[in-house]
Amino acid sequence: MSELEAYITKTAVCLPNQPVGNDEIENVLGMVGGKPSRAKRMILRRNGINQRYYVLDPETGKPVYNNAQLTAEAVRNLFPQEKERESIDCLVTGTTMPDQIAPNHAVMVHGELKIPPCEVIATSGICLSGVTALKYAYMAVKSGEHRTVVTTGSETASLLLRASNFEGESRHKVEALRKKPEIAFEKDFLRWLLSDGAGAFLLEPEPIARAEQPVLKIEWVEILSYANELETCMYAGAEKDPNGRLIGWNLHAGHEILQRSVLSIKQDVKLLNENVVPITFTQTLKKVIEKKGLEAGEIDYFLPHISSMYFYDKVYDALLEMGFEIPQEKWFTNLSTKGNTGSASIYIMLDELLKSGRVQSGEKLLCFVPESGRFSSAFILLTAV
């Protein structure tokens, strides 16, 4: 019996509301302590993002979707007819911050979709949670366990980035320090970086063309963690102690959770800048080249999930230093127009590229997805058929 293959036969996304320009961000998210951020302009200049999407209604400030609803909408866009959705026999979801601690995100999405009973799996993490979901789906199809698998990546970061979430910390600082309220840069930095969106892929064992877009054969998905070497860089629901260890939310008193914005998402920017390219890109790509025999000349499209355009040239320079140049005319990113949607980014990038009409049969696509949580990385090789 020949080995089964796994193909991405259709893609879809859900980008909520209208795009939000740089000058409109604080109108939607609000101003912490009633004052505009002093870091905003500098951060936006460096990250190169011009617009993004939020689930928050700009008029009311209320969310039009929670995470499960946004993810379900992407799946509905994958299957416009309700009857089609009944064929799903496995649903795999990845996200950074689900709507609740328990139950998991996948069962909540299943509940929103109201499709018949099926296997549901949720993968956790940050940007890589969308890739680990994809890898589970890929292995489920290749093993013959399932024939119609849907995998998703989704984020509703704006719900965490609202100014109201930092008011407890802001007031506490005013009372304790008697100075102007400012939230720590590690938190403010992410308010101008992260945005909302969801993407969905349909995986099947045959290359059935289900839409006006190329079908992609998944050649392989490689994932590596460097948590044994580096401390935590990006985190939520915890605080770092002086030794770099995380103290989880459940070890904090209730008042501390509010005063320190413990549940907010944070990033150690210095640790990120020092390690994200050399570890998640260079070191991992070298291992992938050695294991898979990957050659730069066979790559027709390179899709890097970079959190900021600040890293764009740094990744290119790393390729040159390795002697593995992929010319920038082969690169594709929509960071400037779709924002950094974390685990959904690679889904949203691939969907746009495939629907652009540019990808031709036989062309190979290399995807790179890093995660700064505790420094993990993934590379994916796809072939258009």
HELIX and SHEET records of a PDB file:
HELIX    1   1 ASN A   22  GLU A   24  5                                   3    
HELIX    2   2 ILE A   25  LEU A   29  1                                   5    
HELIX    3   3 VAL A   32  GLY A   34  5                                   3    
HELIX    4   4 LYS A   40  ASN A   47  1                                   8    
HELIX    5   5 ASN A   67  LEU A   78  1                                  12    
HELIX    6   6 GLU A   82  ARG A   85  1                                   4    
HELIX    7   7 HIS A  105  LEU A  113  1                                   9    
HELIX    8   8 SER A  129  LYS A  142  1                                  14    
HELIX    9   9 SER A  158  LEU A  161  1                                   4    
HELIX   10  10 ALA A  163  PHE A  166  5                                   4    
HELIX   11  11 GLU A  167  LEU A  177  1                                  11    
HELIX   12  12 PHE A  185  ARG A  191  1                                   7    
HELIX   13  13 TRP A  249  LEU A  251  5                                   3    
HELIX   14  14 GLY A  254  GLN A  259  1                                   6    
HELIX   15  15 VAL A  269  ASN A  275  1                                   7    
HELIX   16  16 VAL A  276  GLN A  283  3                                   8    
HELIX   17  17 THR A  284  LYS A  292  1                                   9    
HELIX   18  18 ALA A  296  GLU A  298  5                                   3    
HELIX   19  19 MET A  309  PHE A  311  5                                   3    
HELIX   20  20 TYR A  312  MET A  322  1                                  11    
HELIX   21  21 GLN A  328  LYS A  330  5                                   3    
HELIX   22  22 LEU A  335  LYS A  338  1                                   4    
HELIX   23  23 GLY A  342  ALA A  344  5                                   3    
HELIX   24  24 SER A  345  LEU A  354  1                                  10    
SHEET    1   A 9 GLU A 119  THR A 123  0                                        
SHEET    2   A 9 CYS A  90  THR A  95  1                                        
SHEET    3   A 9 VAL A 149  THR A 156  1                                        
SHEET    4   A 9 ASP A 196  GLU A 204 -1                                        
SHEET    5   A 9 TYR A   7  CYS A  14 -1                                        
SHEET    6   A 9 LEU A 216  SER A 225 -1                                        
SHEET    7   A 9 SER A 376  ALA A 384 -1                                        
SHEET    8   A 9 LYS A 364  GLU A 371 -1                                        
SHEET    9   A 9 TYR A 301  PRO A 304  1                                        
SHEET    1   B 2 VAL A  20  GLY A  21  0                                        
SHEET    2   B 2 GLN A  51  ARG A  52 -1                                        
SHEET    1   C 2 MET A 234  ALA A 236  0                                        
SHEET    2   C 2 ILE A 265  GLN A 267 -1                                        
SHEET    1   D 2 ALA A 238  LYS A 240  0                                        
SHEET    2   D 2 LEU A 246  GLY A 248 -1                                        
END                                                                             
